[in-house]
Amino acid sequence: MPYTLGGLSFNTKKEVCAHASAVLNRAALDKFLHGPDARFACDLLAHHPDASRKRGVGVIGITVVHIADWGTRNFRVVRRDGSVDNWSIKKCISHLRPDDHPEGCHGSQSGAVGG
């Protein structure tokens, strides 16, 4: 069953997870994701069970941050009002359905998302 995120096709959720981990590990901390990585992260966020609340008033972009308490890198959504929220890739992947395309980060104000 194919999964399409950010224009990339994956055969399994395990492949999606591996790609998400690769994006998290190669991204510069606290910098907006760009290009294919931004599109992938936005599409992945759309599958979060609470995606609407996570996007809030609209998304400027997505960054990668280090959360010291957890000792992990996480995606963080940056909203138009300046507020931020981290989100779980595991929750997104567990709710992922084959070639389901919910609304991602469309309507962003900067080239950081999808650019």
N, CA, C and O atoms as a GROMACS GRO file, in nm:
protein
  460
    1MET      N    1   0.085  -0.119   0.000
    1MET     CA    2   0.000   0.000   0.000
    1MET      C    3   0.089   0.125   0.000
    1MET      O    4   0.170   0.143   0.092
    2PRO      N    5   0.076   0.209  -0.099
    2PRO     CA    6   0.164   0.326  -0.105
    2PRO      C    7   0.117   0.440  -0.014
    2PRO      O    8  -0.002   0.461   0.007
    3TYR      N    9   0.214   0.510   0.036
    3TYR     CA   10   0.191   0.631   0.115
    3TYR      C   11   0.267   0.742   0.044
    3TYR      O   12   0.385   0.727   0.014
    4THR      N   13   0.200   0.853   0.016
    4THR     CA   14   0.265   0.964  -0.053
    4THR      C   15   0.268   1.084   0.040
    4THR      O   16   0.164   1.131   0.087
    5LEU      N   17   0.388   1.133   0.066
    5LEU     CA   18   0.408   1.249   0.153
    5LEU      C   19   0.512   1.340   0.089
    5LEU      O   20   0.623   1.297   0.058
    6GLY      N   21   0.476   1.465   0.069
    6GLY     CA   22   0.570   1.559   0.010
    6GLY      C   23   0.614   1.521  -0.129
    6GLY      O   24   0.725   1.553  -0.170
    7GLY      N   25   0.528   1.452  -0.201
    7GLY     CA   26   0.560   1.408  -0.336
    7GLY      C   27   0.646   1.283  -0.341
    7GLY      O   28   0.681   1.236  -0.450
    8LEU      N   29   0.681   1.229  -0.226
    8LEU     CA   30   0.761   1.107  -0.218
    8LEU      C   31   0.670   0.988  -0.191
    8LEU      O   32   0.571   1.001  -0.119
    9SER      N   33   0.703   0.875  -0.248
    9SER     CA   34   0.622   0.755  -0.230
    9SER      C   35   0.695   0.654  -0.141
    9SER      O   36   0.815   0.631  -0.157
   10PHE      N   37   0.621   0.597  -0.048
   10PHE     CA   38   0.675   0.499   0.046
   10PHE      C   39   0.585   0.376   0.043
   10PHE      O   40   0.463   0.388   0.034
   11ASN      N   41   0.645   0.259   0.051
   11ASN     CA   42   0.567   0.135   0.048
   11ASN      C   43   0.513   0.094   0.183
   11ASN      O   44   0.410   0.026   0.191
   12THR      N   45   0.581   0.135   0.290
   12THR     CA   46   0.540   0.094   0.425
   12THR      C   47   0.550   0.212   0.522
   12THR      O   48   0.618   0.311   0.495
   13LYS      N   49   0.483   0.198   0.635
   13LYS     CA   50   0.496   0.299   0.740
   13LYS      C   51   0.638   0.301   0.795
   13LYS      O   52   0.687   0.406   0.838
   14LYS      N   53   0.704   0.187   0.794
   14LYS     CA   54   0.842   0.179   0.840
   14LYS      C   55   0.932   0.267   0.753
   14LYS      O   56   1.023   0.332   0.804
   15GLU      N   57   0.908   0.269   0.621
   15GLU     CA   58   0.984   0.356   0.531
   15GLU      C   59   0.956   0.503   0.561
   15GLU      O   60   1.047   0.586   0.557
   16VAL      N   61   0.830   0.535   0.590
   16VAL     CA   62   0.794   0.673   0.626
   16VAL      C   63   0.869   0.713   0.753
   16VAL      O   64   0.926   0.822   0.759
   17CYS      N   65   0.870   0.626   0.852
   17CYS     CA   66   0.939   0.652   0.978
   17CYS      C   67   1.088   0.673   0.955
   17CYS      O   68   1.148   0.764   1.012
   18ALA      N   69   1.149   0.590   0.872
   18ALA     CA   70   1.292   0.602   0.844
   18ALA      C   71   1.323   0.735   0.775
   18ALA      O   72   1.423   0.799   0.806
   19HIS      N   73   1.236   0.776   0.683
   19HIS     CA   74   1.258   0.904   0.614
   19HIS      C   75   1.240   1.021   0.712
   19HIS      O   76   1.317   1.116   0.709
   20ALA      N   77   1.138   1.014   0.797
   20ALA     CA   78   1.116   1.120   0.896
   20ALA      C   79   1.238   1.132   0.988
   20ALA      O   80   1.280   1.242   1.020
   21SER      N   81   1.292   1.020   1.030
   21SER     CA   82   1.412   1.021   1.114
   21SER      C   83   1.531   1.082   1.040
   21SER      O   84   1.609   1.157   1.099
   22ALA      N   85   1.544   1.050   0.912
   22ALA     CA   86   1.654   1.106   0.833
   22ALA      C   87   1.640   1.258   0.823
   22ALA      O   88   1.739   1.330   0.836
   23VAL      N   89   1.519   1.306   0.801
   23VAL     CA   90   1.496   1.451   0.794
   23VAL      C   91   1.530   1.515   0.928
   23VAL      O   92   1.600   1.617   0.932
   24LEU      N   93   1.483   1.457   1.037
   24LEU     CA   94   1.512   1.511   1.170
   24LEU      C   95   1.662   1.518   1.196
   24LEU      O   96   1.711   1.615   1.254
   25ASN      N   97   1.734   1.418   1.154
   25ASN     CA   98   1.877   1.411   1.185
   25ASN      C   99   1.965   1.495   1.094
   25ASN      O  100   2.075   1.533   1.134
   26ARG      N  101   1.919   1.525   0.972
   26ARG     CA  102   2.003   1.606   0.882
   26ARG      C  103   1.972   1.756   0.890
   26ARG      O  104   2.052   1.838   0.845
   27ALA      N  105   1.857   1.790   0.945
   27ALA     CA  106   1.816   1.931   0.948
   27ALA      C  107   1.897   2.010   1.051
   27ALA      O  108   1.933   1.959   1.157
   28ALA      N  109   1.925   2.135   1.016
   28ALA     CA  110   1.988   2.225   1.112
   28ALA      C  111   1.886   2.259   1.220
   28ALA      O  112   1.768   2.281   1.190
   29LEU      N  113   1.930   2.264   1.343
   29LEU     CA  114   1.839   2.296   1.453
   29LEU      C  115   1.792   2.441   1.443
   29LEU      O  116   1.868   2.531   1.407
   30ASP      N  117   1.665   2.461   1.475
   30ASP     CA  118   1.603   2.593   1.485
   30ASP      C  119   1.602   2.671   1.354
   30ASP      O  120   1.590   2.794   1.355
   31LYS      N  121   1.613   2.603   1.242
   31LYS     CA  122   1.605   2.666   1.109
   31LYS      C  123   1.486   2.607   1.036
   31LYS      O  124   1.456   2.488   1.050
   32PHE      N  125   1.417   2.690   0.957
   32PHE     CA  126   1.304   2.640   0.881
   32PHE      C  127   1.349   2.534   0.781
   32PHE      O  128   1.452   2.548   0.715
   33LEU      N  129   1.270   2.429   0.772
   33LEU     CA  130   1.290   2.330   0.667
   33LEU      C  131   1.250   2.393   0.534
   33LEU      O  132   1.164   2.481   0.529
   34HIS      N  133   1.314   2.349   0.426
   34HIS     CA  134   1.284   2.400   0.293
   34HIS      C  135   1.268   2.284   0.196
   34HIS      O  136   1.309   2.171   0.224
   35GLY      N  137   1.209   2.312   0.081
   35GLY     CA  138   1.202   2.216  -0.028
   35GLY      C  139   1.134   2.086   0.009
   35GLY      O  140   1.034   2.086   0.081
   36PRO      N  141   1.189   1.975  -0.040
   36PRO     CA  142   1.125   1.844  -0.017
   36PRO      C  143   1.108   1.809   0.130
   36PRO      O  144   1.009   1.746   0.167
   37ASP      N  145   1.203   1.848   0.215
   37ASP     CA  146   1.190   1.817   0.358
   37ASP      C  147   1.073   1.892   0.419
   37ASP      O  148   1.000   1.836   0.502
   38ALA      N  149   1.053   2.018   0.380
   38ALA     CA  150   0.940   2.096   0.431
   38ALA      C  151   0.808   2.036   0.384
   38ALA      O  152   0.713   2.024   0.462
   39ARG      N  153   0.801   2.000   0.257
   39ARG     CA  154   0.677   1.942   0.204
   39ARG      C  155   0.646   1.809   0.272
   39ARG      O  156   0.531   1.782   0.306
   40PHE      N  157   0.748   1.727   0.292
   40PHE     CA  158   0.729   1.599   0.361
   40PHE      C  159   0.676   1.622   0.503
   40PHE      O  160   0.578   1.560   0.544
   41ALA      N  161   0.742   1.712   0.578
   41ALA     CA  162   0.703   1.736   0.717
   41ALA      C  163   0.560   1.791   0.726
   41ALA      O  164   0.484   1.752   0.814
   42CYS      N  165   0.524   1.882   0.635
   42CYS     CA  166   0.388   1.937   0.636
   42CYS      C  167   0.284   1.830   0.607
   42CYS      O  168   0.179   1.824   0.671
   43ASP      N  169   0.314   1.746   0.508
   43ASP     CA  170   0.220   1.638   0.477
   43ASP      C  171   0.210   1.538   0.592
   43ASP      O  172   0.102   1.486   0.620
   44LEU      N  173   0.322   1.512   0.658
   44LEU     CA  174   0.319   1.421   0.773
   44LEU      C  175   0.236   1.480   0.886
   44LEU      O  176   0.155   1.410   0.947
   45LEU      N  177   0.255   1.609   0.915
   45LEU     CA  178   0.178   1.677   1.019
   45LEU      C  179   0.028   1.666   0.994
   45LEU      O  180  -0.050   1.655   1.088
   46ALA      N  181  -0.012   1.669   0.868
   46ALA     CA  182  -0.155   1.662   0.834
   46ALA      C  183  -0.220   1.533   0.884
   46ALA      O  184  -0.342   1.527   0.898
   47HIS      N  185  -0.140   1.431   0.912
   47HIS     CA  186  -0.194   1.304   0.959
   47HIS      C  187  -0.198   1.294   1.112
   47HIS      O  188  -0.244   1.194   1.166
   48HIS      N  189  -0.151   1.396   1.181
   48HIS     CA  190  -0.158   1.397   1.327
   48HIS      C  191  -0.304   1.399   1.369
   48HIS      O  192  -0.384   1.469   1.307
   49PRO      N  193  -0.343   1.324   1.472
   49PRO     CA  194  -0.484   1.322   1.513
   49PRO      C  195  -0.536   1.458   1.558
   49PRO      O  196  -0.657   1.480   1.561
   50ASP      N  197  -0.446   1.548   1.593
   50ASP     CA  198  -0.486   1.682   1.636
   50ASP      C  199  -0.423   1.788   1.543
   50ASP      O  200  -0.382   1.895   1.588
   51ALA      N  201  -0.417   1.755   1.414
   51ALA     CA  202  -0.349   1.842   1.316
   51ALA      C  203  -0.406   1.982   1.311
   51ALA      O  204  -0.331   2.079   1.302
   52SER      N  205  -0.537   1.995   1.318
   52SER     CA  206  -0.599   2.127   1.310
   52SER      C  207  -0.551   2.217   1.424
   52SER      O  208  -0.519   2.334   1.402
   53ARG      N  209  -0.546   2.164   1.544
   53ARG     CA  210  -0.499   2.242   1.659
   53ARG      C  211  -0.349   2.269   1.646
   53ARG      O  212  -0.303   2.378   1.680
   54LYS      N  213  -0.275   2.173   1.598
   54LYS     CA  214  -0.130   2.190   1.581
   54LYS      C  215  -0.101   2.303   1.481
   54LYS      O  216  -0.009   2.382   1.502
   55ARG      N  217  -0.179   2.311   1.372
   55ARG     CA  218  -0.161   2.417   1.273
   55ARG      C  219  -0.211   2.551   1.324
   55ARG      O  220  -0.160   2.656   1.285
   56GLY      N  221  -0.311   2.549   1.411
   56GLY     CA  222  -0.362   2.671   1.472
   56GLY      C  223  -0.407   2.774   1.370
   56GLY      O  224  -0.486   2.744   1.280
   57VAL      N  225  -0.357   2.897   1.385
   57VAL     CA  226  -0.398   3.009   1.301
   57VAL      C  227  -0.334   3.007   1.163
   57VAL      O  228  -0.358   3.095   1.081
   58GLY      N  229  -0.253   2.909   1.137
   58GLY     CA  230  -0.182   2.898   1.010
   58GLY      C  231  -0.034   2.876   1.036
   58GLY      O  232   0.018   2.913   1.141
   59VAL      N  233   0.031   2.816   0.941
   59VAL     CA  234   0.170   2.775   0.958
   59VAL      C  235   0.264   2.864   0.878
   59VAL      O  236   0.244   2.885   0.758
   60ILE      N  237   0.365   2.915   0.946
   60ILE     CA  238   0.474   2.985   0.876
   60ILE      C  239   0.574   2.883   0.825
   60ILE      O  240   0.620   2.892   0.712
   61GLY      N  241   0.607   2.786   0.909
   61GLY     CA  242   0.704   2.684   0.869
   61GLY      C  243   0.723   2.580   0.977
   61GLY      O  244   0.660   2.583   1.082
   62ILE      N  245   0.813   2.488   0.948
   62ILE     CA  246   0.846   2.381   1.041
   62ILE      C  247   0.997   2.382   1.063
   62ILE      O  248   1.075   2.393   0.969
   63THR      N  249   1.036   2.370   1.189
   63THR     CA  250   1.176   2.363   1.227
   63THR      C  251   1.201   2.230   1.297
   63THR      O  252   1.108   2.155   1.327
   64VAL      N  253   1.328   2.204   1.323
   64VAL     CA  254   1.366   2.089   1.404
   64VAL      C  255   1.433   2.145   1.529
   64VAL      O  256   1.523   2.229   1.520
   65VAL      N  257   1.390   2.098   1.644
   65VAL     CA  258   1.446   2.144   1.772
   65VAL      C  259   1.493   2.025   1.853
   65VAL      O  260   1.448   1.912   1.833
   66HIS      N  261   1.585   2.052   1.944
   66HIS     CA  262   1.630   1.950   2.039
   66HIS      C  263   1.554   1.973   2.168
   66HIS      O  264   1.558   2.083   2.224
   67ILE      N  265   1.486   1.872   2.216
   67ILE     CA  266   1.413   1.883   2.343
   67ILE      C  267   1.497   1.812   2.448
   67ILE      O  268   1.502   1.689   2.455
   68ALA      N  269   1.563   1.893   2.531
   68ALA     CA  270   1.660   1.841   2.628
   68ALA      C  271   1.597   1.741   2.726
   68ALA      O  272   1.659   1.640   2.759
   69ASP      N  273   1.476   1.770   2.771
   69ASP     CA  274   1.410   1.681   2.868
   69ASP      C  275   1.392   1.540   2.813
   69ASP      O  276   1.393   1.442   2.888
   70TRP      N  277   1.374   1.530   2.683
   70TRP     CA  278   1.352   1.400   2.620
   70TRP      C  279   1.479   1.346   2.555
   70TRP      O  280   1.488   1.227   2.526
   71GLY      N  281   1.577   1.434   2.532
   71GLY     CA  282   1.699   1.393   2.464
   71GLY      C  283   1.678   1.357   2.318
   71GLY      O  284   1.748   1.273   2.263
   72THR      N  285   1.579   1.423   2.256
   72THR     CA  286   1.545   1.390   2.117
   72THR      C  287   1.532   1.516   2.032
   72THR      O  288   1.514   1.627   2.083
   73ARG      N  289   1.541   1.495   1.903
   73ARG     CA  290   1.508   1.600   1.805
   73ARG      C  291   1.361   1.582   1.769
   73ARG      O  292   1.312   1.470   1.755
   74ASN      N  293   1.291   1.693   1.755
   74ASN     CA  294   1.150   1.689   1.720
   74ASN      C  295   1.118   1.797   1.619
   74ASN      O  296   1.183   1.901   1.613
   75PHE      N  297   1.015   1.769   1.538
   75PHE     CA  298   0.961   1.872   1.451
   75PHE      C  299   0.884   1.972   1.537
   75PHE      O  300   0.819   1.934   1.635
   76ARG      N  301   0.892   2.098   1.498
   76ARG     CA  302   0.815   2.203   1.566
   76ARG      C  303   0.748   2.288   1.461
   76ARG      O  304   0.812   2.336   1.368
   77VAL      N  305   0.618   2.306   1.475
   77VAL     CA  306   0.544   2.392   1.385
   77VAL      C  307   0.550   2.535   1.439
   77VAL      O  308   0.532   2.557   1.559
   78VAL      N  309   0.575   2.631   1.350
   78VAL     CA  310   0.577   2.773   1.385
   78VAL      C  311   0.456   2.835   1.318
   78VAL      O  312   0.441   2.832   1.196
   79ARG      N  313   0.369   2.893   1.401
   79ARG     CA  314   0.243   2.947   1.350
   79ARG      C  315   0.255   3.096   1.316
   79ARG      O  316   0.349   3.163   1.358
   80ARG      N  317   0.158   3.143   1.242
   80ARG     CA  318   0.156   3.284   1.198
   80ARG      C  319   0.156   3.382   1.314
   80ARG      O  320   0.207   3.493   1.301
   81ASP      N  321   0.100   3.342   1.427
   81ASP     CA  322   0.096   3.432   1.543
   81ASP      C  323   0.223   3.424   1.627
   81ASP      O  324   0.231   3.487   1.732
   82GLY      N  325   0.321   3.346   1.582
   82GLY     CA  326   0.448   3.332   1.654
   82GLY      C  327   0.450   3.219   1.755
   82GLY      O  328   0.556   3.187   1.808
   83SER      N  329   0.336   3.158   1.781
   83SER     CA  330   0.334   3.046   1.874
   83SER      C  331   0.393   2.922   1.807
   83SER      O  332   0.398   2.912   1.685
   84VAL      N  333   0.436   2.828   1.889
   84VAL     CA  334   0.499   2.706   1.838
   84VAL      C  335   0.443   2.584   1.911
   84VAL      O  336   0.386   2.596   2.019
   85ASP      N  337   0.460   2.468   1.849
   85ASP     CA  338   0.419   2.343   1.912
   85ASP      C  339   0.498   2.230   1.848
   85ASP      O  340   0.511   2.224   1.725
   86ASN      N  341   0.551   2.142   1.930
   86ASN     CA  342   0.617   2.024   1.875
   86ASN      C  343   0.511   1.917   1.850
   86ASN      O  344   0.398   1.928   1.899
   87TRP      N  345   0.548   1.815   1.773
   87TRP     CA  346   0.451   1.711   1.743
   87TRP      C  347   0.521   1.578   1.720
   87TRP      O  348   0.637   1.571   1.681
   88SER      N  349   0.446   1.474   1.745
   88SER     CA  350   0.497   1.338   1.743
   88SER      C  351   0.485   1.276   1.604
   88SER      O  352   0.376   1.266   1.549
   89ILE      N  353   0.599   1.232   1.548
   89ILE     CA  354   0.591   1.162   1.420
   89ILE      C  355   0.523   1.027   1.438
   89ILE      O  356   0.458   0.978   1.345
   90LYS      N  357   0.538   0.968   1.555
   90LYS     CA  358   0.475   0.838   1.580
   90LYS      C  359   0.322   0.848   1.572
   90LYS      O  360   0.257   0.760   1.516
   91LYS      N  361   0.266   0.955   1.628
   91LYS     CA  362   0.121   0.974   1.620
   91LYS      C  363   0.077   0.994   1.476
   91LYS      O  364  -0.026   0.941   1.434
   92CYS      N  365   0.154   1.070   1.401
   92CYS     CA  366   0.121   1.093   1.260
   92CYS      C  367   0.124   0.962   1.182
   92CYS      O  368   0.032   0.933   1.105
   93ILE      N  369   0.229   0.886   1.201
   93ILE     CA  370   0.244   0.761   1.126
   93ILE      C  371   0.138   0.659   1.166
   93ILE      O  372   0.090   0.584   1.081
   94SER      N  373   0.102   0.656   1.293
   94SER     CA  374  -0.001   0.560   1.336
   94SER      C  375  -0.137   0.592   1.275
   94SER      O  376  -0.221   0.503   1.261
   95HIS      N  377  -0.160   0.719   1.238
   95HIS     CA  378  -0.287   0.759   1.177
   95HIS      C  379  -0.279   0.770   1.025
   95HIS      O  380  -0.376   0.809   0.960
   96LEU      N  381  -0.165   0.738   0.969
   96LEU     CA  382  -0.142   0.745   0.825
   96LEU      C  383  -0.223   0.638   0.754
   96LEU      O  384  -0.224   0.522   0.794
   97ARG      N  385  -0.291   0.678   0.647
   97ARG     CA  386  -0.367   0.585   0.564
   97ARG      C  387  -0.311   0.590   0.422
   97ARG      O  388  -0.266   0.696   0.377
   98PRO      N  389  -0.312   0.478   0.352
   98PRO     CA  390  -0.256   0.476   0.216
   98PRO      C  391  -0.316   0.583   0.126
   98PRO      O  392  -0.437   0.593   0.109
   99ASP      N  393  -0.227   0.662   0.071
   99ASP     CA  394  -0.261   0.768  -0.023
   99ASP      C  395  -0.381   0.853   0.018
   99ASP      O  396  -0.464   0.891  -0.065
  100ASP      N  397  -0.389   0.881   0.147
  100ASP     CA  398  -0.485   0.976   0.202
  100ASP      C  399  -0.414   1.111   0.202
  100ASP      O  400  -0.298   1.119   0.244
  101HIS      N  401  -0.480   1.216   0.156
  101HIS     CA  402  -0.415   1.346   0.144
  101HIS      C  403  -0.492   1.454   0.218
  101HIS      O  404  -0.557   1.538   0.155
  102PRO      N  405  -0.487   1.456   0.351
  102PRO     CA  406  -0.552   1.564   0.426
  102PRO      C  407  -0.477   1.695   0.403
  102PRO      O  408  -0.366   1.695   0.350
  103GLU      N  409  -0.539   1.804   0.442
  103GLU     CA  410  -0.478   1.936   0.423
  103GLU      C  411  -0.348   1.946   0.502
  103GLU      O  412  -0.345   1.921   0.622
  104GLY      N  413  -0.240   1.983   0.434
  104GLY     CA  414  -0.109   2.000   0.497
  104GLY      C  415  -0.094   2.141   0.552
  104GLY      O  416  -0.180   2.190   0.624
  105CYS      N  417   0.014   2.206   0.517
  105CYS     CA  418   0.046   2.341   0.566
  105CYS      C  419   0.015   2.446   0.461
  105CYS      O  420   0.085   2.547   0.454
  106HIS      N  421  -0.086   2.426   0.381
  106HIS     CA  422  -0.119   2.518   0.272
  106HIS      C  423  -0.149   2.657   0.326
  106HIS      O  424  -0.198   2.673   0.438
  107GLY      N  425  -0.120   2.755   0.245
  107GLY     CA  426  -0.149   2.892   0.283
  107GLY      C  427  -0.046   2.954   0.374
  107GLY      O  428  -0.074   3.052   0.443
  108SER      N  429   0.074   2.898   0.376
  108SER     CA  430   0.179   2.952   0.463
  108SER      C  431   0.222   3.089   0.413
  108SER      O  432   0.203   3.123   0.296
  109GLN      N  433   0.279   3.167   0.502
  109GLN     CA  434   0.319   3.303   0.472
  109GLN      C  435   0.462   3.313   0.420
  109GLN      O  436   0.503   3.420   0.374
  110SER      N  437   0.540   3.206   0.427
  110SER     CA  438   0.679   3.217   0.386
  110SER      C  439   0.716   3.105   0.290
  110SER      O  440   0.641   3.008   0.275
  111GLY      N  441   0.829   3.119   0.227
  111GLY     CA  442   0.879   3.016   0.139
  111GLY      C  443   0.930   2.895   0.214
  111GLY      O  444   0.970   2.796   0.152
  112ALA      N  445   0.930   2.901   0.347
  112ALA     CA  446   0.984   2.791   0.426
  112ALA      C  447   0.903   2.664   0.408
  112ALA      O  448   0.957   2.554   0.408
  113VAL      N  449   0.773   2.680   0.392
  113VAL     CA  450   0.688   2.563   0.376
  113VAL      C  451   0.662   2.540   0.228
  113VAL      O  452   0.604   2.623   0.159
  114GLY      N  453   0.708   2.427   0.184
  114GLY     CA  454   0.683   2.388   0.046
  114GLY      C  455   0.771   2.456  -0.055
  114GLY      O  456   0.763   2.427  -0.174
  115GLY      N  457   0.856   2.548  -0.010
  115GLY     CA  458   0.937   2.624  -0.104
  115GLY      C  459   1.072   2.569  -0.130
  115GLY      O  460   1.148   2.625  -0.208
   0.00000   0.00000   0.00000
